[in-house]
Amino acid sequence: MVLWYDLRHLLGMTAMKAATSIAFAALLASICAGCTAKMNARDSVEQSLAIYRYCISQHVQDPSSCEGARRIYEDDLRAYDAESQGEQ
């Protein structure tokens, strides 16, 4: 009888540890996913800004020809700001 109680108690503790580990892993995964999305948004802003600056440097006489690159940069910047504030 004592052995059965000990086994049941041990299994209960094991299940509790497993559930705690799973909950911790899920929390960690959600935090990492948020960080990854934010890093990707930041990388997009940096890349689109570099493209826009390059376009301006190549079209000094006619910067309006870089309007598309400017719009992409501004869209990326808005997306990054929204991601940084936790919106989507």
TORGURO-48410 format. One line per field, with one value per residue: residue in one letter; x, y, z of N, C-alpha, C, O in turn. Coordinates in nm, 2 decimals, decimal comma. Last residue first. Layout:
TORGURO-48410
aa (A	...)
n_xx (X	...)
n_yy (Y	...)
n_zz (Z	...)
ca_xx (X	...)
ca_yy (Y	...)
ca_zz (Z	...)
c_xx (X	...)
c_yy (Y	...)
c_zz (Z	...)
o_xx (X	...)
o_yy (Y	...)
o_zz (Z	...)
end
This chain:
TORGURO-48410
aa (Q	E	G	Q	S	E	A	D	Y	A	R	L	D	D	E	Y	I	R	R	A	G	E	C	S	S	P	D	Q	V	H	Q	S	I	C	Y	R	Y	I	A	L	S	Q	E	V	S	D	R	A	N	M	K	A	T	C	G	A	C	I	S	A	L	L	A	A	F	A	I	S	T	A	A	K	M	A	T	M	G	L	L	H	R	L	D	Y	W	L	V	M)
n_xx (0,00	0,18	0,40	0,57	0,72	0,53	0,50	0,76	0,77	0,57	0,69	0,92	0,80	0,69	0,92	1,05	0,85	0,87	1,13	1,11	0,94	1,09	1,31	1,26	1,30	1,56	1,74	2,01	2,08	2,06	2,23	2,15	1,89	1,96	2,08	1,86	1,70	1,86	1,88	1,61	1,57	1,74	1,63	1,37	1,44	1,55	1,32	1,17	1,34	1,32	1,05	1,04	1,21	1,07	0,84	0,97	1,06	0,82	0,72	0,92	0,88	0,62	0,68	0,86	0,69	0,50	0,68	0,76	0,51	0,46	0,67	0,62	0,37	0,45	0,62	0,43	0,28	0,46	0,50	0,25	0,23	0,45	0,35	0,12	0,24	0,39	0,19	0,08)
n_yy (4,50	4,62	4,66	4,86	4,74	4,72	4,99	5,05	4,87	4,99	5,24	5,15	5,04	5,28	5,43	5,26	5,28	5,55	5,56	5,41	5,57	5,80	5,86	6,06	6,28	6,36	6,44	6,48	6,25	5,97	5,83	5,91	5,80	5,53	5,51	5,57	5,35	5,14	5,20	5,18	4,90	4,80	4,91	4,79	4,52	4,50	4,55	4,32	4,13	4,20	4,15	3,88	3,79	3,87	3,70	3,45	3,46	3,46	3,21	3,04	3,09	2,98	2,71	2,65	2,67	2,47	2,25	2,26	2,21	1,95	1,82	1,86	1,72	1,46	1,41	1,42	1,20	1,00	1,01	0,94	0,68	0,57	0,60	0,44	0,19	0,15	0,13	-0,12)
n_zz (-3,46	-3,17	-3,01	-3,07	-3,27	-3,47	-3,54	-3,62	-3,85	-4,01	-4,05	-4,20	-4,42	-4,53	-4,58	-4,77	-4,98	-5,04	-5,14	-5,37	-5,51	-5,55	-5,70	-5,87	-5,73	-5,76	-5,99	-5,94	-5,80	-5,81	-5,65	-5,40	-5,40	-5,39	-5,14	-4,98	-5,04	-4,95	-4,67	-4,61	-4,65	-4,44	-4,21	-4,22	-4,21	-3,95	-3,80	-3,87	-3,75	-3,48	-3,44	-3,48	-3,27	-3,04	-3,07	-3,05	-2,78	-2,65	-2,72	-2,61	-2,34	-2,31	-2,37	-2,17	-1,94	-2,00	-1,99	-1,72	-1,59	-1,68	-1,56	-1,29	-1,28	-1,34	-1,12	-0,92	-0,99	-0,96	-0,68	-0,59	-0,69	-0,55	-0,29	-0,30	-0,34	-0,11	0,08	0,00)
ca_xx (0,03	0,07	0,32	0,46	0,78	0,59	0,39	0,70	0,86	0,56	0,56	0,93	0,88	0,60	0,83	1,11	0,89	0,75	1,10	1,20	0,90	0,97	1,33	1,26	1,16	1,53	1,60	1,94	2,09	1,97	2,24	2,29	1,91	1,88	2,16	1,98	1,66	1,82	2,00	1,67	1,50	1,77	1,77	1,39	1,37	1,63	1,43	1,12	1,31	1,45	1,10	0,96	1,25	1,20	0,83	0,90	1,16	0,91	0,65	0,90	1,01	0,65	0,58	0,90	0,80	0,46	0,61	0,86	0,58	0,37	0,66	0,74	0,38	0,36	0,68	0,54	0,21	0,41	0,61	0,30	0,13	0,45	0,48	0,11	0,14	0,46	0,28	0,00)
ca_yy (4,43	4,61	4,54	4,89	4,78	4,60	4,91	5,12	4,86	4,85	5,23	5,22	4,96	5,17	5,48	5,29	5,15	5,49	5,64	5,36	5,43	5,81	5,76	5,92	6,23	6,28	6,41	6,59	6,38	6,06	5,81	5,94	5,95	5,59	5,48	5,66	5,48	5,14	5,20	5,31	4,99	4,77	4,94	4,93	4,57	4,48	4,65	4,46	4,13	4,21	4,29	3,96	3,77	3,93	3,85	3,49	3,46	3,57	3,33	3,04	3,13	3,12	2,79	2,64	2,76	2,60	2,28	2,27	2,34	2,06	1,82	1,91	1,86	1,53	1,41	1,52	1,33	1,02	1,03	1,07	0,78	0,57	0,66	0,58	0,24	0,16	0,24	0,00)
ca_zz (-3,59	-3,26	-2,99	-2,98	-3,14	-3,41	-3,49	-3,51	-3,73	-3,96	-3,98	-4,07	-4,33	-4,49	-4,48	-4,65	-4,92	-4,98	-5,02	-5,26	-5,47	-5,47	-5,59	-5,93	-5,74	-5,64	-6,00	-6,01	-5,73	-5,88	-5,79	-5,44	-5,39	-5,50	-5,26	-4,98	-5,06	-5,09	-4,75	-4,59	-4,73	-4,58	-4,24	-4,22	-4,33	-4,07	-3,80	-3,90	-3,90	-3,55	-3,42	-3,56	-3,41	-3,07	-3,07	-3,17	-2,89	-2,63	-2,76	-2,76	-2,40	-2,28	-2,45	-2,31	-1,96	-1,99	-2,11	-1,83	-1,57	-1,72	-1,71	-1,35	-1,25	-1,43	-1,26	-0,92	-0,98	-1,09	-0,77	-0,56	-0,74	-0,69	-0,33	-0,27	-0,44	-0,24	0,09	0,00)
c_xx (-0,08	0,10	0,19	0,37	0,68	0,65	0,43	0,59	0,81	0,65	0,54	0,80	0,90	0,68	0,73	1,01	0,95	0,77	0,97	1,17	0,99	0,92	1,20	1,28	1,15	1,38	1,56	1,79	2,01	1,96	2,15	2,31	2,05	1,90	2,09	2,07	1,77	1,78	1,97	1,80	1,56	1,70	1,79	1,53	1,38	1,57	1,52	1,23	1,26	1,43	1,23	1,01	1,17	1,24	0,96	0,88	1,09	1,01	0,73	0,82	0,99	0,78	0,60	0,81	0,85	0,57	0,56	0,79	0,69	0,43	0,57	0,73	0,50	0,36	0,58	0,60	0,32	0,34	0,56	0,42	0,19	0,35	0,49	0,24	0,13	0,37	0,35	0,09)
c_yy (4,46	4,53	4,53	4,77	4,81	4,63	4,78	5,04	4,92	4,82	5,09	5,22	5,02	5,07	5,37	5,34	5,17	5,36	5,58	5,43	5,38	5,67	5,76	5,81	6,09	6,22	6,31	6,56	6,49	6,19	5,90	5,92	5,99	5,74	5,54	5,64	5,58	5,28	5,21	5,31	5,14	4,87	4,91	4,97	4,72	4,53	4,63	4,56	4,26	4,21	4,30	4,11	3,86	3,91	3,92	3,64	3,50	3,58	3,46	3,17	3,14	3,17	2,94	2,72	2,76	2,70	2,42	2,31	2,36	2,20	1,93	1,92	1,92	1,68	1,48	1,53	1,44	1,16	1,07	1,11	0,92	0,67	0,67	0,65	0,39	0,22	0,26	0,13)
c_zz (-3,69	-3,38	-3,07	-2,95	-3,03	-3,27	-3,41	-3,45	-3,61	-3,84	-3,93	-3,99	-4,20	-4,40	-4,44	-4,54	-4,78	-4,92	-4,95	-5,13	-5,36	-5,43	-5,50	-5,82	-5,80	-5,65	-5,88	-6,01	-5,80	-5,82	-5,88	-5,59	-5,44	-5,51	-5,39	-5,10	-5,07	-5,12	-4,90	-4,68	-4,72	-4,67	-4,39	-4,26	-4,34	-4,20	-3,92	-3,90	-3,94	-3,70	-3,49	-3,56	-3,50	-3,21	-3,10	-3,18	-3,03	-2,75	-2,75	-2,80	-2,55	-2,35	-2,43	-2,40	-2,10	-2,01	-2,11	-1,96	-1,68	-1,70	-1,75	-1,50	-1,31	-1,41	-1,35	-1,06	-0,99	-1,10	-0,91	-0,65	-0,71	-0,75	-0,48	-0,31	-0,42	-0,34	-0,05	0,00)
o_xx (-0,08	0,22	0,11	0,27	0,71	0,64	0,38	0,57	0,81	0,61	0,49	0,81	0,89	0,62	0,69	1,02	0,92	0,71	0,96	1,18	0,93	0,88	1,21	1,27	1,06	1,35	1,54	1,71	1,95	1,86	2,18	2,39	2,07	1,92	2,15	2,12	1,78	1,82	2,04	1,83	1,55	1,76	1,86	1,55	1,40	1,64	1,57	1,23	1,30	1,50	1,26	1,02	1,23	1,29	0,96	0,89	1,15	1,03	0,72	0,85	1,05	0,78	0,59	0,85	0,89	0,56	0,57	0,84	0,70	0,42	0,60	0,78	0,50	0,35	0,63	0,63	0,30	0,35	0,62	0,42	0,17	0,39	0,53	0,23	0,13	0,41	0,37	0,06)
o_yy (4,40	4,50	4,45	4,79	4,80	4,55	4,75	5,03	4,87	4,75	5,07	5,20	4,95	5,03	5,36	5,29	5,10	5,33	5,57	5,37	5,32	5,65	5,71	5,70	6,02	6,12	6,20	6,66	6,57	6,25	5,92	5,99	6,08	5,79	5,60	5,73	5,66	5,33	5,28	5,41	5,21	4,92	4,99	5,06	4,78	4,58	4,73	4,65	4,31	4,28	4,41	4,18	3,91	4,00	4,02	3,70	3,56	3,69	3,55	3,23	3,23	3,28	3,02	2,79	2,87	2,80	2,49	2,39	2,47	2,29	2,00	2,01	2,03	1,76	1,56	1,64	1,54	1,23	1,16	1,22	1,01	0,75	0,77	0,76	0,47	0,31	0,37	0,22)
o_zz (-3,80	-3,41	-3,04	-2,87	-2,91	-3,18	-3,31	-3,33	-3,50	-3,75	-3,82	-3,87	-4,10	-4,30	-4,32	-4,43	-4,68	-4,81	-4,83	-5,02	-5,27	-5,31	-5,39	-5,85	-5,78	-5,58	-5,91	-6,04	-5,74	-5,78	-6,00	-5,65	-5,51	-5,62	-5,47	-5,16	-5,16	-5,23	-4,98	-4,74	-4,82	-4,77	-4,45	-4,35	-4,45	-4,28	-3,98	-3,99	-4,05	-3,77	-3,55	-3,66	-3,60	-3,27	-3,17	-3,29	-3,11	-2,81	-2,83	-2,90	-2,62	-2,41	-2,53	-2,49	-2,15	-2,07	-2,21	-2,03	-1,73	-1,78	-1,85	-1,56	-1,36	-1,50	-1,44	-1,10	-1,05	-1,20	-0,98	-0,70	-0,79	-0,84	-0,53	-0,37	-0,52	-0,42	-0,09	-0,07)
end
